[in-house]
Amino acid sequence: MAHCTFPSVTPADSVLSAYGLCQTSDIEEARSVGEHIFCKNTIYSRDPQFNTRVNYRRAGGLGVGRMTYGGETIIDPDVMESFALIQVPIRGRELIECDGKPVLFESEQGVVLNAHARTRIHHMANTEKIIVRVDNDVVKRHCQQHLGRTLQKDVEFKTGMALNTPDGRNFVQMLAWMCDVLSNSNKLSPLLSKQLESTFVGTLLSCQPNNYSAELHEDKGQSIAPSFVKRIEHYIEEHAHEPISVGDLAEYSGVSTRSLFSAFRRFRNISPMHYLKEVRLRRVHDELQQAQPSSGTVTAVAFRWGFSHLGHFTTDYKRRFGETPSETLMRS
């Protein structure tokens, strides 16, 4: 039986042993537990060894578990709407169909099941795995923080996760550390939960290929973008508090608006005016963090930075920072 090298201090078979959620040979009970943690699902098994065991604990936007179905089992889950599911093997294998493409889950290959993907899982007998359920909004928020801008699309990871590469080994080392903490900490403070969440998502974004990998790994200081793009970025940073039109930017850069948009799209994956909005959102955020809570503060700050439509502003702000402007203000 193939085993994954899981370098935790806590033996892999004992991860989260104090947080048993389910142990049952009843298929309907197992299905119900799966629905509670993940989503609606259908389970098929005629294997006499069928014995679902789930140990599970929440930490911030993460749900971390150790689970097995015991015997050979087919799982047909509904589409996961709001989270991704990362699986790292302890032993055994699964044959997974993801959006019609087969993926093998075994000793040196984990998987990332993205939200909205259609999956079917063929779980082999004596297979056990570490699972991490991570909320889409959490991944998106952390990615936005790394990139310094709002994402127009959700983060989508490559399904197969090679565990025998330097990145794969780094990821498993981090996951083992997190499992040790969750297995041996009786209480999780909000601060520790946030640290676990941040470390996990940051490592996942760094180690697992995704649709933002090129931008996440780009050395901004060594960007090959044309010099006028950098000049415009500097100009926006210096004059974000002033009225700025795309014509102003084109005139300042000495290129046509078409060339300006084309260069920003190619080298920054964003339009120049969207870049301006992102800078202004950051300035609002910074100012609200320093302000004293009082009536009218959010409106005044938003107007000062050029946001005249408060409804749109609040939506954009929450998408970017994961909270409303008022919530930022109240924490200041």
C-alpha positions, 0 to 999 in steps of 0.5 A: 500500500503506497504511503505519502511521507507526511512529516508531522510530529503527530503521526498521520494516523493520529492527526485530529484524533481528538476531533472525531466527527463521524465513524459509521458503516451506515451510508446515509449517515456518511452522506449526511456528514459529507453534506454538512461539511461539503455539499450534497452528495451521493455515496455508493458502496457494496464493500463490507469494509465500508466504514467512514471515519472523519476527524475535522476542525475549523480554523478561520476560513479553513476546515481541516480533516482526516478521513477515510471511507474504509472500503471501496466507495464512489462519491458523487458530490454536487458542485461545490459553490463557495470553496475549494477542497485540497486533498493530500494522501496518507495512504492508498489512492483515488481515481477522480474525474474532474470536469470530465478529466481523470486525475489520479490521487496517490502517494506523490500526487494530491489534488485541488478540487476547485469550486464549481468543478463537477467531480466524481471520486472513486475511493479505493479500499484502505485509502486515507487522506488529509483534507482542507476545505478553504473558502473561495472568498478567503483565497481571493482576499489573500490573492488580492492582498498579494497583488494589491488589486481587486480580482475580476475572476476567482482563483482557479488552481491546477487540479493535480498537485505534485508532492515530490517537487520542491513546491510540493514538499514545501506545501506538505511541510506547511500542512504537517505543521498546521495539522500538528497545531490543530491536533494539539491546541485545545483552544484556537485564539482568533489570532492563531486561526488567522495565522493558520489561515494566512500561512496555508493560503499564502503557501497554496498560492505560492506552491500550486499553479493557478491562473494568477501564478505568473503575476504572483511570481513576477518580480515587480522591480524587474518588470519589462513593462514599457517605461511609460507604464511605470511613469503613469503608475508613479503619476497616479500614486502622486495625484490620486487625490486629484481629478484624473481622466484617461486623456490626462494619462495619455497626454502625460505619457505621450502615447495614445489612449489605445497604446496606454490601455494595451500596455496596462492590459498586457503588463499589469492585467488591469486598465489604467483607470482600474489601477487608479481606482485601486490606488484610491481604494487603498487610500480610503482603507488607510485613512479609515484605519487611522480615523476616529469612528464618527457619523459621516466619516465613511462618506466624507472619506469616500467623497474625498477620494473621488467615490461619488456613488456610495453603493458602488463604492461599498461593493468595490471596497468589500470585494477588495478588503473583505469587509465594509468601510464601516467595519474598517472604521469601527476597528480603527 
